[in-house]
Amino acid sequence: MTPDQLTFHKQEIAKVSDSGWIGPTYSPICSPTIMVDKRDDGSGERKMRMVVNYQALNAPTIAPEFPLPPIQTILELLGGAKYFSTLDLEAGFHQIRMAKEDQWKTAFRSVLGLFEYRVMPFGLKGAPATFQANINAYLQPLLGKGVIAYLDDVLIYSSDLSGHVSLLRQVLSIFLRHQFYPKFRKCKFARQTIPYLGYTISATGIKPAEDKIAAIRHWPVVLENET
């Protein structure tokens, strides 16, 4: 690791340890970690995240199957909706606890020692299916009836404001009961235009998000005689 990466690595280990997400272990297996740069948020400040490479663990794993809702189906459900809210769950997969007898399998090595996850980490082969199955089970009575869940991105939609507030209360009540906690600074409430899954959604229609269009607009022009 570079000095910068080492500093970020130590900070990340301290943060997730304080959160109770990891703990020390003596597991007979372990996976390596790397530090990767986060996407630039416009602040100009370099940010990183720690990634555990679970390839060796995933290779023999038989993962559960659970489908993600198709994007096209999601968009088709939004016809007639005028009010939209999005809920972004705090740390997503980490809100599901690992079974105690399986925690040792998630062990990873660090310059600070050997640690294992107490919560479901990112990178496990079965993590997306497990998370989707859980959130679908919690929101089942409301799915397709004003509520959509695509992993940890939850969309609430309705044709009138009073119905929208009622749906919001129901969803937040379900989350509280099951100890799913939104990151409220990233949530958006009762908007008439809102971004969701790479699209801009409004009462007047659905279109690709501006940043997706901009990437195409700024695609470099290649001359025919270039090789």
GROMACS elastic network, one bead per residue, 0.5 to 0.9 nm:
[ bonds ]
;  ai    aj funct       b0    kb
    1     4     6  0.78871   500
    1     5     6  0.56374   500
    1     6     6  0.57980   500
    1    34     6  0.82944   500
    1    35     6  0.81309   500
    2     5     6  0.51101   500
    2     6     6  0.61134   500
    2     7     6  0.86490   500
    3     6     6  0.50770   500
    3     7     6  0.62496   500
    3     8     6  0.87665   500
    4     7     6  0.51980   500
    4     8     6  0.63603   500
    4     9     6  0.85576   500
    5     8     6  0.51587   500
    5     9     6  0.59445   500
    5    10     6  0.86315   500
    5    34     6  0.87331   500
    5    35     6  0.61890   500
    5    36     6  0.84152   500
    5    48     6  0.77831   500
    6    10     6  0.62115   500
    6    11     6  0.85986   500
    6    35     6  0.84744   500
    6   111     6  0.84983   500
    7    10     6  0.53718   500
    7    11     6  0.63141   500
    7    12     6  0.87048   500
    8    11     6  0.50366   500
    8    12     6  0.60621   500
    8    13     6  0.86184   500
    8    35     6  0.79161   500
    8    47     6  0.82508   500
    8    48     6  0.67789   500
    8    49     6  0.76738   500
    8    50     6  0.81744   500
    9    12     6  0.51307   500
    9    13     6  0.62119   500
    9    14     6  0.86295   500
    9    34     6  0.86179   500
    9    35     6  0.69653   500
    9    48     6  0.85634   500
    9    49     6  0.79024   500
    9    50     6  0.65648   500
    9   110     6  0.83432   500
    9   111     6  0.86255   500
   10    13     6  0.51909   500
   10    14     6  0.62140   500
   10    15     6  0.86216   500
   10   110     6  0.88148   500
   10   111     6  0.82635   500
   10   112     6  0.76249   500
   11    14     6  0.51680   500
   11    15     6  0.61432   500
   11    16     6  0.87784   500
   12    15     6  0.50153   500
   12    16     6  0.61774   500
   12    17     6  0.83428   500
   12    49     6  0.75128   500
   12    50     6  0.69400   500
   13    16     6  0.54607   500
   13    17     6  0.59547   500
   13    18     6  0.84992   500
   13    22     6  0.83402   500
   13    50     6  0.86211   500
   13   110     6  0.84725   500
   13   112     6  0.82405   500
   14    17     6  0.51646   500
   14    18     6  0.60823   500
   14    19     6  0.86271   500
   15    18     6  0.52242   500
   15    19     6  0.62850   500
   15    20     6  0.88640   500
   15    21     6  0.89906   500
   16    20     6  0.63761   500
   16    21     6  0.54145   500
   16    22     6  0.61461   500
   16    23     6  0.88376   500
   17    20     6  0.51874   500
   17    21     6  0.59509   500
   17    22     6  0.52381   500
   17    23     6  0.62993   500
   18    21     6  0.76868   500
   18    22     6  0.84370   500
   19    22     6  0.78723   500
   20    23     6  0.71794   500
   20   117     6  0.88519   500
   20   118     6  0.72712   500
   20   119     6  0.84943   500
   21    94     6  0.73104   500
   21    97     6  0.87095   500
   21   116     6  0.85847   500
   21   117     6  0.58393   500
   21   118     6  0.51670   500
   21   119     6  0.55205   500
   21   120     6  0.85822   500
   21   121     6  0.87862   500
   22   115     6  0.63443   500
   22   116     6  0.54489   500
   22   118     6  0.52805   500
   22   119     6  0.73490   500
   23   114     6  0.85196   500
   23   115     6  0.53742   500
   23   116     6  0.56063   500
   23   117     6  0.65863   500
   23   118     6  0.70589   500
   24   107     6  0.87689   500
   24   113     6  0.74407   500
   24   114     6  0.58550   500
   24   116     6  0.62441   500
   24   117     6  0.89284   500
   25   104     6  0.71503   500
   25   107     6  0.72275   500
   25   113     6  0.86099   500
   25   114     6  0.58010   500
   25   115     6  0.51827   500
   25   116     6  0.59575   500
   26    29     6  0.86529   500
   26   104     6  0.79288   500
   26   107     6  0.84496   500
   26   114     6  0.69083   500
   26   115     6  0.79986   500
   26   116     6  0.88348   500
   27    30     6  0.68847   500
   27   104     6  0.53343   500
   27   105     6  0.73025   500
   27   106     6  0.87714   500
   27   107     6  0.63458   500
   27   108     6  0.89410   500
   27   114     6  0.79279   500
   27   115     6  0.84076   500
   27   116     6  0.80113   500
   28   104     6  0.80251   500
   28   105     6  0.85639   500
   28   107     6  0.86422   500
   29   104     6  0.78057   500
   29   105     6  0.68505   500
   29   106     6  0.84258   500
   29   107     6  0.66559   500
   29   108     6  0.80940   500
   30    54     6  0.88380   500
   30    57     6  0.87247   500
   30   104     6  0.84800   500
   30   105     6  0.73966   500
   30   106     6  0.70852   500
   30   109     6  0.61377   500
   30   114     6  0.77646   500
   30   115     6  0.85776   500
   30   116     6  0.86103   500
   31    52     6  0.65720   500
   31    53     6  0.60207   500
   31    54     6  0.59312   500
   31    55     6  0.82460   500
   31    56     6  0.75176   500
   31    57     6  0.77500   500
   31   106     6  0.75505   500
   31   107     6  0.62944   500
   31   109     6  0.62460   500
   32    51     6  0.85675   500
   32    52     6  0.58985   500
   32    53     6  0.56207   500
   32    54     6  0.77052   500
   32   108     6  0.57504   500
   32   109     6  0.56755   500
   32   110     6  0.77110   500
   33    50     6  0.67171   500
   33    51     6  0.55418   500
   33    53     6  0.59168   500
   33    54     6  0.89604   500
   33   108     6  0.67931   500
   33   109     6  0.67107   500
   33   110     6  0.69845   500
   34    49     6  0.84791   500
   34    50     6  0.59210   500
   34    51     6  0.53491   500
   34    52     6  0.64900   500
   34    53     6  0.74982   500
   35    48     6  0.63232   500
   35    49     6  0.57018   500
   35    51     6  0.60855   500
   35    52     6  0.88116   500
   36    47     6  0.85884   500
   36    48     6  0.54091   500
   36    49     6  0.56275   500
   36    50     6  0.65441   500
   36    51     6  0.71109   500
   37    40     6  0.84324   500
   37    46     6  0.73678   500
   37    47     6  0.59085   500
   37    49     6  0.64828   500
   38    41     6  0.83300   500
   38    46     6  0.77614   500
   38    47     6  0.55068   500
   38    48     6  0.50429   500
   38    49     6  0.64783   500
   39    47     6  0.79835   500
   39    48     6  0.86654   500
   40    43     6  0.72519   500
   40    44     6  0.70157   500
   40    45     6  0.78542   500
   40    46     6  0.75345   500
   40    47     6  0.78431   500
   41    44     6  0.73965   500
   41    45     6  0.82700   500
   42    45     6  0.79680   500
   43    46     6  0.84108   500
   51   122     6  0.80734   500
   51   123     6  0.80078   500
   52   108     6  0.68760   500
   52   109     6  0.88826   500
   52   121     6  0.85984   500
   52   122     6  0.79686   500
   52   123     6  0.70269   500
   53    56     6  0.79157   500
   53    57     6  0.87607   500
   53   108     6  0.85862   500
   53   123     6  0.71082   500
   53   124     6  0.89817   500
   54    57     6  0.52199   500
   54    58     6  0.59237   500
   54    59     6  0.85839   500
   54   106     6  0.80714   500
   54   108     6  0.88342   500
   54   123     6  0.62061   500
   54   124     6  0.63726   500
   54   125     6  0.82385   500
   55    58     6  0.50493   500
   55    59     6  0.60812   500
   55   123     6  0.84007   500
   55   124     6  0.84232   500
   55   125     6  0.86267   500
   56    59     6  0.54387   500
   56    60     6  0.77316   500
   57    60     6  0.65546   500
   57    61     6  0.67300   500
   57   105     6  0.77441   500
   57   106     6  0.82567   500
   57   124     6  0.80134   500
   57   125     6  0.85497   500
   58    62     6  0.81501   500
   58    63     6  0.84361   500
   58   123     6  0.86732   500
   58   124     6  0.65062   500
   58   125     6  0.55036   500
   58   126     6  0.85075   500
   59    62     6  0.84783   500
   59   125     6  0.85388   500
   61   125     6  0.72367   500
   61   126     6  0.82641   500
   62   125     6  0.82869   500
   62   126     6  0.79990   500
   63   124     6  0.89597   500
   63   125     6  0.60384   500
   63   127     6  0.84051   500
   63   129     6  0.81398   500
   64   125     6  0.86902   500
   64   126     6  0.57952   500
   64   127     6  0.87574   500
   64   129     6  0.63741   500
   64   130     6  0.71454   500
   65   126     6  0.78332   500
   65   129     6  0.60071   500
   65   130     6  0.83348   500
   66   128     6  0.83242   500
   66   130     6  0.74317   500
   66   132     6  0.70827   500
   66   133     6  0.64037   500
   67    70     6  0.84244   500
   67   129     6  0.69770   500
   67   132     6  0.78004   500
   67   133     6  0.84182   500
   68    71     6  0.87419   500
   68   128     6  0.85737   500
   68   129     6  0.77127   500
   68   132     6  0.68960   500
   68   149     6  0.88567   500
   68   150     6  0.65909   500
   68   151     6  0.75369   500
   69    72     6  0.86144   500
   69    73     6  0.70821   500
   69    74     6  0.69574   500
   69   148     6  0.85627   500
   69   149     6  0.79248   500
   69   150     6  0.65292   500
   70    73     6  0.52973   500
   70    74     6  0.64093   500
   70    75     6  0.88960   500
   70   150     6  0.89852   500
   71    74     6  0.50633   500
   71    75     6  0.63229   500
   71    76     6  0.87303   500
   71   150     6  0.88639   500
   71   197     6  0.80826   500
   72    75     6  0.51874   500
   72    76     6  0.62567   500
   72    77     6  0.88434   500
   73    76     6  0.51282   500
   73    77     6  0.64582   500
   74    77     6  0.53681   500
   74    78     6  0.70583   500
   74   144     6  0.84168   500
   74   148     6  0.72564   500
   75    78     6  0.55432   500
   75    79     6  0.77881   500
   75   201     6  0.87240   500
   75   206     6  0.77388   500
   76    79     6  0.62449   500
   77    80     6  0.87339   500
   77    81     6  0.87476   500
   77   144     6  0.69726   500
   77   145     6  0.86646   500
   77   146     6  0.84932   500
   78    81     6  0.55614   500
   78    82     6  0.88221   500
   78   146     6  0.84377   500
   78   157     6  0.70777   500
   78   158     6  0.82861   500
   78   201     6  0.85208   500
   78   203     6  0.87591   500
   78   205     6  0.89423   500
   78   206     6  0.89560   500
   79    82     6  0.88480   500
   79   203     6  0.80699   500
   79   205     6  0.80963   500
   80   158     6  0.78476   500
   80   159     6  0.61774   500
   80   203     6  0.68339   500
   80   204     6  0.88095   500
   81    84     6  0.76327   500
   81   146     6  0.87745   500
   81   157     6  0.59301   500
   81   160     6  0.78442   500
   81   192     6  0.89136   500
   81   202     6  0.78231   500
   81   203     6  0.58918   500
   82   157     6  0.72944   500
   82   158     6  0.60709   500
   82   160     6  0.67138   500
   82   161     6  0.83534   500
   82   191     6  0.82825   500
   82   192     6  0.58070   500
   82   193     6  0.84084   500
   82   202     6  0.66400   500
   82   204     6  0.82862   500
   83   156     6  0.81172   500
   83   157     6  0.56386   500
   83   158     6  0.54236   500
   83   159     6  0.62005   500
   83   160     6  0.67069   500
   83   161     6  0.66300   500
   83   164     6  0.68701   500
   83   189     6  0.86228   500
   83   190     6  0.53680   500
   83   191     6  0.55381   500
   83   193     6  0.77971   500
   83   202     6  0.78539   500
   83   203     6  0.74758   500
   84   155     6  0.70161   500
   84   156     6  0.55792   500
   84   158     6  0.67933   500
   84   164     6  0.78084   500
   84   188     6  0.81337   500
   84   189     6  0.67795   500
   84   190     6  0.51528   500
   84   191     6  0.51067   500
   84   192     6  0.60543   500
   84   193     6  0.71889   500
   84   194     6  0.67094   500
   84   201     6  0.82686   500
   84   202     6  0.79645   500
   85   154     6  0.81851   500
   85   155     6  0.57762   500
   85   156     6  0.50297   500
   85   157     6  0.65952   500
   85   164     6  0.84679   500
   85   168     6  0.80654   500
   85   187     6  0.74538   500
   85   188     6  0.52926   500
   85   190     6  0.51835   500
   85   191     6  0.62172   500
   85   192     6  0.87973   500
   85   194     6  0.75643   500
   86   153     6  0.69465   500
   86   154     6  0.55047   500
   86   156     6  0.62698   500
   86   157     6  0.88923   500
   86   186     6  0.84775   500
   86   187     6  0.55317   500
   86   188     6  0.52397   500
   86   189     6  0.66133   500
   86   190     6  0.87140   500
   86   194     6  0.80407   500
   86   195     6  0.85392   500
   86   196     6  0.77027   500
   87   152     6  0.79674   500
   87   153     6  0.61121   500
   87   154     6  0.50415   500
   87   155     6  0.65527   500
   87   156     6  0.82038   500
   87   182     6  0.61086   500
   87   183     6  0.74792   500
   87   184     6  0.75008   500
   87   186     6  0.74259   500
   87   188     6  0.68277   500
   87   189     6  0.83103   500
   88    91     6  0.88047   500
   88    92     6  0.79926   500
   88   152     6  0.60298   500
   88   153     6  0.52242   500
   88   154     6  0.65517   500
   88   181     6  0.87076   500
   88   182     6  0.54482   500
   88   183     6  0.56964   500
   88   184     6  0.74340   500
   88   185     6  0.89107   500
   88   186     6  0.61786   500
   88   187     6  0.57540   500
   88   188     6  0.88399   500
   89    92     6  0.52922   500
   89    93     6  0.88108   500
   89    95     6  0.84054   500
   89   152     6  0.54432   500
   89   153     6  0.69764   500
   89   154     6  0.81558   500
   89   180     6  0.71178   500
   89   181     6  0.57919   500
   89   183     6  0.54550   500
   89   184     6  0.83848   500
   89   186     6  0.88045   500
   89   187     6  0.87041   500
   90    93     6  0.86845   500
   90    94     6  0.81660   500
   90    95     6  0.76373   500
   90   152     6  0.84171   500
   90   180     6  0.80973   500
   90   181     6  0.58831   500
   90   182     6  0.50995   500
   90   184     6  0.83915   500
   91    94     6  0.55304   500
   91    95     6  0.68198   500
   91   152     6  0.86943   500
   91   181     6  0.89101   500
   91   182     6  0.87783   500
   91   183     6  0.81754   500
   92    95     6  0.59898   500
   92    96     6  0.82898   500
   92   122     6  0.88705   500
   92   131     6  0.82991   500
   92   151     6  0.79606   500
   92   152     6  0.55140   500
   92   153     6  0.88373   500
   92   180     6  0.88862   500
   92   181     6  0.89768   500
   92   182     6  0.88643   500
   93    96     6  0.59184   500
   93    97     6  0.87294   500
   93   119     6  0.77368   500
   93   120     6  0.56873   500
   93   121     6  0.63337   500
   93   122     6  0.65923   500
   93   127     6  0.71826   500
   93   128     6  0.79223   500
   93   130     6  0.88810   500
   93   131     6  0.64072   500
   93   151     6  0.87767   500
   93   152     6  0.78528   500
   94    97     6  0.69719   500
   94   118     6  0.86703   500
   94   119     6  0.51359   500
   94   120     6  0.51477   500
   94   121     6  0.60500   500
   94   122     6  0.78996   500
   95   119     6  0.68291   500
   95   120     6  0.74021   500
   95   179     6  0.78048   500
   95   180     6  0.63668   500
   95   181     6  0.78093   500
   96   119     6  0.57641   500
   96   120     6  0.56692   500
   96   121     6  0.89459   500
   96   130     6  0.88941   500
   96   131     6  0.75117   500
   96   134     6  0.86575   500
   96   180     6  0.85717   500
   97   100     6  0.85232   500
   97   117     6  0.88148   500
   97   118     6  0.61261   500
   97   120     6  0.57169   500
   98   101     6  0.82716   500
   98   102     6  0.66405   500
   98   103     6  0.60511   500
   98   117     6  0.74051   500
   98   118     6  0.55106   500
   98   120     6  0.53746   500
   98   121     6  0.86948   500
   99   102     6  0.53696   500
   99   103     6  0.64377   500
   99   118     6  0.79675   500
   99   119     6  0.83985   500
  100   103     6  0.54313   500
  100   104     6  0.81961   500
  100   118     6  0.74505   500
  101   104     6  0.72378   500
  101   105     6  0.87874   500
  102   105     6  0.56948   500
  102   106     6  0.75811   500
  103   106     6  0.56163   500
  103   107     6  0.73363   500
  103   116     6  0.61136   500
  103   117     6  0.59100   500
  103   118     6  0.60814   500
  103   119     6  0.81384   500
  103   120     6  0.88449   500
  104   107     6  0.54798   500
  104   115     6  0.86158   500
  104   116     6  0.58952   500
  104   117     6  0.77651   500
  105   108     6  0.88662   500
  105   116     6  0.75702   500
  105   117     6  0.86880   500
  106   115     6  0.82495   500
  106   116     6  0.53403   500
  106   117     6  0.58180   500
  106   118     6  0.87040   500
  106   120     6  0.86778   500
  106   121     6  0.78579   500
  106   124     6  0.84967   500
  107   114     6  0.67207   500
  107   115     6  0.53478   500
  107   117     6  0.67581   500
  108   113     6  0.86746   500
  108   114     6  0.58809   500
  108   115     6  0.55463   500
  108   116     6  0.62419   500
  108   117     6  0.85792   500
  109   112     6  0.79917   500
  109   113     6  0.61084   500
  109   115     6  0.64881   500
  109   116     6  0.88563   500
  110   113     6  0.51079   500
  110   114     6  0.60003   500
  110   115     6  0.75488   500
  111   114     6  0.83226   500
  112   115     6  0.88207   500
  117   120     6  0.68112   500
  117   121     6  0.66876   500
  118   121     6  0.85382   500
  120   124     6  0.80138   500
  120   127     6  0.70439   500
  121   124     6  0.65919   500
  121   127     6  0.75262   500
  122   125     6  0.88499   500
  122   127     6  0.68822   500
  122   128     6  0.85791   500
  123   126     6  0.85467   500
  123   127     6  0.71586   500
  123   128     6  0.89386   500
  124   127     6  0.52749   500
  124   128     6  0.82016   500
  125   128     6  0.76005   500
  125   129     6  0.86016   500
  126   129     6  0.56136   500
  126   130     6  0.60836   500
  126   131     6  0.86533   500
  127   130     6  0.51113   500
  127   131     6  0.60601   500
  127   132     6  0.85584   500
  128   131     6  0.52058   500
  128   132     6  0.60929   500
  128   133     6  0.85182   500
  128   151     6  0.70141   500
  129   132     6  0.51666   500
  129   133     6  0.60202   500
  129   134     6  0.85731   500
  129   151     6  0.86146   500
  130   133     6  0.52272   500
  130   134     6  0.62704   500
  130   135     6  0.88034   500
  131   134     6  0.51965   500
  131   135     6  0.62584   500
  131   136     6  0.84925   500
  131   151     6  0.64863   500
  131   152     6  0.80242   500
  132   135     6  0.53219   500
  132   136     6  0.59485   500
  132   137     6  0.84642   500
  132   149     6  0.78865   500
  132   150     6  0.72420   500
  132   151     6  0.52591   500
  132   152     6  0.80682   500
  133   136     6  0.52093   500
  133   137     6  0.61436   500
  133   138     6  0.87786   500
  133   151     6  0.89954   500
  134   137     6  0.51456   500
  134   138     6  0.63676   500
  134   139     6  0.87559   500
  135   138     6  0.51211   500
  135   139     6  0.61363   500
  135   140     6  0.81552   500
  135   149     6  0.72207   500
  135   150     6  0.89280   500
  135   151     6  0.75093   500
  135   152     6  0.81225   500
  136   139     6  0.52126   500
  136   140     6  0.53812   500
  136   143     6  0.75632   500
  136   149     6  0.71408   500
  137   140     6  0.51724   500
  137   141     6  0.86014   500
  138   141     6  0.81298   500
  138   174     6  0.68353   500
  138   175     6  0.78861   500
  138   178     6  0.76758   500
  139   142     6  0.55813   500
  139   143     6  0.60739   500
  139   147     6  0.79420   500
  139   148     6  0.86410   500
  139   149     6  0.81816   500
  139   171     6  0.72987   500
  139   174     6  0.73334   500
  139   175     6  0.87738   500
  140   143     6  0.53130   500
  140   144     6  0.88156   500
  141   144     6  0.87494   500
  141   145     6  0.80661   500
  142   145     6  0.51702   500
  142   146     6  0.65489   500
  142   147     6  0.56839   500
  142   148     6  0.81481   500
  142   167     6  0.83618   500
  142   170     6  0.87950   500
  142   171     6  0.83092   500
  143   146     6  0.67910   500
  143   148     6  0.56213   500
  143   149     6  0.75924   500
  144   147     6  0.56655   500
  144   148     6  0.61657   500
  145   148     6  0.82005   500
  145   157     6  0.85624   500
  145   158     6  0.87561   500
  146   155     6  0.80896   500
  146   156     6  0.55379   500
  146   158     6  0.58194   500
  146   164     6  0.81939   500
  146   167     6  0.72250   500
  147   154     6  0.72178   500
  147   155     6  0.57430   500
  147   157     6  0.63873   500
  147   158     6  0.88202   500
  147   167     6  0.78673   500
  147   171     6  0.83402   500
  148   153     6  0.83442   500
  148   154     6  0.57047   500
  148   155     6  0.50973   500
  148   156     6  0.65105   500
  148   157     6  0.83729   500
  149   152     6  0.68744   500
  149   153     6  0.59043   500
  149   155     6  0.63620   500
  149   156     6  0.88565   500
  150   153     6  0.52565   500
  150   154     6  0.62679   500
  150   155     6  0.82914   500
  150   197     6  0.85529   500
  151   154     6  0.76299   500
  153   196     6  0.81160   500
  153   197     6  0.81525   500
  155   196     6  0.77263   500
  156   164     6  0.74498   500
  156   167     6  0.72066   500
  156   168     6  0.71037   500
  156   171     6  0.86925   500
  156   189     6  0.89276   500
  156   190     6  0.87375   500
  157   164     6  0.67315   500
  157   167     6  0.84303   500
  157   190     6  0.85659   500
  158   161     6  0.73215   500
  158   163     6  0.65490   500
  158   164     6  0.54464   500
  158   167     6  0.84261   500
  159   163     6  0.75622   500
  159   164     6  0.76429   500
  159   203     6  0.87377   500
  160   163     6  0.56072   500
  160   164     6  0.62476   500
  160   165     6  0.89556   500
  161   165     6  0.62555   500
  161   166     6  0.86710   500
  161   190     6  0.74356   500
  162   165     6  0.52453   500
  162   166     6  0.63715   500
  162   167     6  0.87956   500
  163   166     6  0.50575   500
  163   167     6  0.62614   500
  163   168     6  0.86609   500
  164   167     6  0.51531   500
  164   168     6  0.62047   500
  164   169     6  0.86851   500
  164   190     6  0.72540   500
  165   168     6  0.50551   500
  165   169     6  0.62506   500
  165   170     6  0.87068   500
  165   190     6  0.79378   500
  166   169     6  0.52225   500
  166   170     6  0.63351   500
  166   171     6  0.87976   500
  167   170     6  0.50806   500
  167   171     6  0.61934   500
  167   172     6  0.85796   500
  168   171     6  0.52379   500
  168   172     6  0.60934   500
  168   173     6  0.84084   500
  168   189     6  0.87136   500
  169   172     6  0.52319   500
  169   173     6  0.59603   500
  169   174     6  0.85819   500
  170   173     6  0.51005   500
  170   174     6  0.62436   500
  170   175     6  0.87000   500
  171   174     6  0.51081   500
  171   175     6  0.62223   500
  171   176     6  0.86219   500
  172   175     6  0.50043   500
  172   176     6  0.60765   500
  172   177     6  0.85550   500
  172   180     6  0.87860   500
  172   181     6  0.86670   500
  172   182     6  0.86650   500
  173   176     6  0.51083   500
  173   177     6  0.61883   500
  173   178     6  0.87219   500
  174   177     6  0.51159   500
  174   178     6  0.62839   500
  174   179     6  0.84067   500
  174   180     6  0.82332   500
  175   178     6  0.52036   500
  175   179     6  0.57178   500
  175   181     6  0.65071   500
  175   182     6  0.82711   500
  176   180     6  0.60700   500
  176   181     6  0.70071   500
  177   180     6  0.78095   500
  178   181     6  0.89171   500
  181   184     6  0.86612   500
  182   185     6  0.87338   500
  182   186     6  0.82978   500
  182   187     6  0.74833   500
  183   186     6  0.56796   500
  183   187     6  0.65514   500
  184   188     6  0.80164   500
  185   188     6  0.82287   500
  188   191     6  0.69870   500
  188   194     6  0.78765   500
  190   193     6  0.89849   500
  191   194     6  0.62139   500
  191   202     6  0.84694   500
  192   201     6  0.80681   500
  192   202     6  0.55739   500
  192   203     6  0.64862   500
  193   200     6  0.68603   500
  193   201     6  0.55767   500
  193   203     6  0.72956   500
  194   199     6  0.83227   500
  194   200     6  0.56773   500
  194   201     6  0.53056   500
  194   202     6  0.65437   500
  195   198     6  0.67476   500
  195   199     6  0.55776   500
  195   201     6  0.60376   500
  195   202     6  0.88722   500
  195   209     6  0.68734   500
  196   199     6  0.52995   500
  196   200     6  0.63364   500
  196   201     6  0.69883   500
  196   209     6  0.83863   500
  197   200     6  0.84697   500
  197   209     6  0.87089   500
  198   207     6  0.89163   500
  198   208     6  0.62005   500
  198   209     6  0.53830   500
  198   210     6  0.87541   500
  198   211     6  0.84773   500
  198   212     6  0.71421   500
  199   206     6  0.66874   500
  199   207     6  0.56126   500
  199   210     6  0.82130   500
  199   212     6  0.85049   500
  200   205     6  0.84059   500
  200   206     6  0.57974   500
  200   207     6  0.54003   500
  200   208     6  0.58946   500
  200   209     6  0.50075   500
  200   210     6  0.78493   500
  201   204     6  0.81376   500
  201   205     6  0.62827   500
  201   207     6  0.67787   500
  201   208     6  0.86721   500
  201   209     6  0.87213   500
  202   205     6  0.53743   500
  202   206     6  0.62857   500
  202   207     6  0.88435   500
  203   206     6  0.82693   500
  207   210     6  0.85898   500
  208   211     6  0.83542   500
  208   212     6  0.64919   500
  208   213     6  0.67551   500
  209   212     6  0.54210   500
  209   213     6  0.66034   500
  209   214     6  0.88197   500
  210   213     6  0.50674   500
  210   214     6  0.60187   500
  210   215     6  0.86576   500
  211   215     6  0.63039   500
  211   216     6  0.89294   500
  212   215     6  0.53550   500
  212   216     6  0.68822   500
  212   217     6  0.89705   500
  213   216     6  0.52862   500
  213   217     6  0.62383   500
  213   218     6  0.87315   500
  214   218     6  0.60688   500
  214   219     6  0.84627   500
  215   218     6  0.53706   500
  215   219     6  0.62179   500
  216   219     6  0.50896   500
  216   220     6  0.88297   500
  217   220     6  0.85519   500
  218   221     6  0.84864   500
  222   225     6  0.83935   500
  222   226     6  0.66824   500
  222   227     6  0.89848   500
  223   226     6  0.53635   500
  223   227     6  0.87050   500
  224   227     6  0.81407   500
